[in-house]
Amino acid sequence: MSWEIDFVLRGQSSSMVGDGFKVFHLFPGAKASMQRMDPFLMLDYNPPWEIPPSNRPRGVDVHPHRGFETVTFVFSGEVSHADSSGNFGTIGPGEIQWMHAASGILHKEYQSEQFTREGGVFHMAQLWVNLPSHCKKDPPGYCSILRDQIPVLEGGGGKMALVAGSLAEGEEGVLRFVNSQSHDMNAIHGPGPVCSPILAAILDWDTSEYKPVLDIPSHFTLLALLMNGSLEGKHEGVNAGELVVFQSAVPYMNSREEYERHHRGHNYLSLEARPGTKVLLLAGEPLGEPIAAYGPFVMNSADEIQAAFEDYRNGRFGTLGFFPQ
């Protein structure tokens, strides 16, 4: 079987997050609820934006999170981070910040000191990934994933940077999603510290001859964000700034037996695109747990949301009074 498009999303208008991120909000929304996009909660996309030099970093000031992870992808420019656990770092093009908010954290994000001073094109996306209920009370954590830590699969006129998840090459060059604990000697593992089965990869087309094929379980949520260029072949007509939401088997399953059958099934995603196209590909196994979300907190019940606000008001998320550069 092959993955078919369910629908395509495009942000209707941009809005500012703080004064440093000019984003199109892609989901959640009326057509793509958190339940439909499970385990993904939110995706904001900041298309290329020319920013003049300045002496004051643009960004988002101190704010809290609990119950999920924030994953920031930078394609051009630089983003700096600091949090109440004492973590800080700066990432540039092709790099990622992965913050495990879990039991609660304060953080702030700014364009780096160097980028602020020099200016340039700023281009990024931020994804929120839900945590399984048993991970929501973990201690918070953070890592900067740098370019030299990310395996790149090259060949056939393009390349794929594997940010998170594991792939093994199967018959006829098909890349098969495998469990991160797999003992497959051919598996390649992305450095993203995932807490549930997730794939995150960045694909670049140098020529139209690049035609990657991936085998992804049919019950996963599968998304493709186009950042440059356009798709061709069976997906022709999808252009930069649009998010493809593929047709997952989960919403159509009525029994455990049907779930197990789909879980074992193979769904092949074949992508064709024009030279210069860049795609952020995301796939994840739905958690299937209750979602209670309010502002910067995502838990499993209204009582847990109330507890998050109380802990935040009582200073249990720590403090963050400076921003190291």
ChimeraX attribute file (.defattr): number of C-alpha atoms within 10 A of each C-alpha:
attribute: neighborCount
match mode: 1-to-1
recipient: residues
	/A:1	10
	/A:2	14
	/A:3	20
	/A:4	16
	/A:5	15
	/A:6	10
	/A:7	12
	/A:8	16
	/A:9	18
	/A:10	17
	/A:11	16
	/A:12	9
	/A:13	9
	/A:14	15
	/A:15	14
	/A:16	13
	/A:17	13
	/A:18	13
	/A:19	13
	/A:20	18
	/A:21	25
	/A:22	21
	/A:23	22
	/A:24	20
	/A:25	20
	/A:26	20
	/A:27	22
	/A:28	17
	/A:29	11
	/A:30	7
	/A:31	11
	/A:32	17
	/A:33	14
	/A:34	19
	/A:35	17
	/A:36	17
	/A:37	23
	/A:38	23
	/A:39	26
	/A:40	29
	/A:41	24
	/A:42	21
	/A:43	21
	/A:44	22
	/A:45	26
	/A:46	23
	/A:47	22
	/A:48	17
	/A:49	16
	/A:50	12
	/A:51	16
	/A:52	12
	/A:53	14
	/A:54	14
	/A:55	10
	/A:56	12
	/A:57	19
	/A:58	20
	/A:59	20
	/A:60	18
	/A:61	14
	/A:62	18
	/A:63	14
	/A:64	20
	/A:65	24
	/A:66	25
	/A:67	30
	/A:68	29
	/A:69	26
	/A:70	20
	/A:71	21
	/A:72	22
	/A:73	25
	/A:74	21
	/A:75	23
	/A:76	19
	/A:77	24
	/A:78	24
	/A:79	27
	/A:80	22
	/A:81	24
	/A:82	23
	/A:83	28
	/A:84	20
	/A:85	18
	/A:86	12
	/A:87	15
	/A:88	20
	/A:89	18
	/A:90	21
	/A:91	24
	/A:92	22
	/A:93	17
	/A:94	20
	/A:95	22
	/A:96	26
	/A:97	25
	/A:98	21
	/A:99	24
	/A:100	28
	/A:101	26
	/A:102	26
	/A:103	21
	/A:104	26
	/A:105	26
	/A:106	22
	/A:107	24
	/A:108	19
	/A:109	25
	/A:110	25
	/A:111	25
	/A:112	22
	/A:113	20
	/A:114	15
	/A:115	22
	/A:116	20
	/A:117	15
	/A:118	12
	/A:119	16
	/A:120	17
	/A:121	15
	/A:122	23
	/A:123	22
	/A:124	26
	/A:125	21
	/A:126	20
	/A:127	19
	/A:128	19
	/A:129	25
	/A:130	27
	/A:131	27
	/A:132	20
	/A:133	17
	/A:134	8
	/A:135	16
	/A:136	22
	/A:137	16
	/A:138	15
	/A:139	13
	/A:140	23
	/A:141	19
	/A:142	22
	/A:143	17
	/A:144	21
	/A:145	23
	/A:146	17
	/A:147	16
	/A:148	9
	/A:149	14
	/A:150	21
	/A:151	16
	/A:152	18
	/A:153	12
	/A:154	13
	/A:155	13
	/A:156	13
	/A:157	15
	/A:158	21
	/A:159	18
	/A:160	21
	/A:161	19
	/A:162	24
	/A:163	28
	/A:164	23
	/A:165	26
	/A:166	25
	/A:167	25
	/A:168	20
	/A:169	16
	/A:170	14
	/A:171	7
	/A:172	7
	/A:173	11
	/A:174	17
	/A:175	21
	/A:176	21
	/A:177	23
	/A:178	22
	/A:179	17
	/A:180	19
	/A:181	9
	/A:182	13
	/A:183	9
	/A:184	14
	/A:185	7
	/A:186	12
	/A:187	21
	/A:188	21
	/A:189	21
	/A:190	23
	/A:191	17
	/A:192	22
	/A:193	17
	/A:194	18
	/A:195	13
	/A:196	19
	/A:197	19
	/A:198	26
	/A:199	25
	/A:200	20
	/A:201	19
	/A:202	20
	/A:203	23
	/A:204	22
	/A:205	24
	/A:206	18
	/A:207	16
	/A:208	17
	/A:209	15
	/A:210	21
	/A:211	16
	/A:212	20
	/A:213	16
	/A:214	23
	/A:215	23
	/A:216	26
	/A:217	24
	/A:218	25
	/A:219	26
	/A:220	27
	/A:221	24
	/A:222	26
	/A:223	22
	/A:224	20
	/A:225	26
	/A:226	21
	/A:227	24
	/A:228	20
	/A:229	19
	/A:230	22
	/A:231	22
	/A:232	15
	/A:233	11
	/A:234	11
	/A:235	16
	/A:236	13
	/A:237	10
	/A:238	18
	/A:239	20
	/A:240	18
	/A:241	20
	/A:242	19
	/A:243	25
	/A:244	22
	/A:245	21
	/A:246	20
	/A:247	20
	/A:248	22
	/A:249	18
	/A:250	19
	/A:251	10
	/A:252	11
	/A:253	15
	/A:254	9
	/A:255	9
	/A:256	9
	/A:257	10
	/A:258	13
	/A:259	17
	/A:260	12
	/A:261	13
	/A:262	19
	/A:263	17
	/A:264	11
	/A:265	14
	/A:266	18
	/A:267	21
	/A:268	18
	/A:269	18
	/A:270	16
	/A:271	18
	/A:272	21
	/A:273	25
	/A:274	20
	/A:275	19
	/A:276	15
	/A:277	22
	/A:278	25
	/A:279	24
	/A:280	19
	/A:281	20
	/A:282	22
	/A:283	26
	/A:284	23
	/A:285	22
	/A:286	21
	/A:287	18
	/A:288	11
	/A:289	15
	/A:290	11
	/A:291	18
	/A:292	16
	/A:293	17
	/A:294	13
	/A:295	8
	/A:296	14
	/A:297	21
	/A:298	26
	/A:299	25
	/A:300	16
	/A:301	12
	/A:302	14
	/A:303	10
	/A:304	16
	/A:305	21
	/A:306	14
	/A:307	11
	/A:308	25
	/A:309	15
	/A:310	12
	/A:311	15
	/A:312	19
	/A:313	10
	/A:314	10
	/A:315	9
	/A:316	14
	/A:317	22
	/A:318	16
	/A:319	15
	/A:320	17
	/A:321	8
	/A:322	11
	/A:323	16
	/A:324	10
	/A:325	13
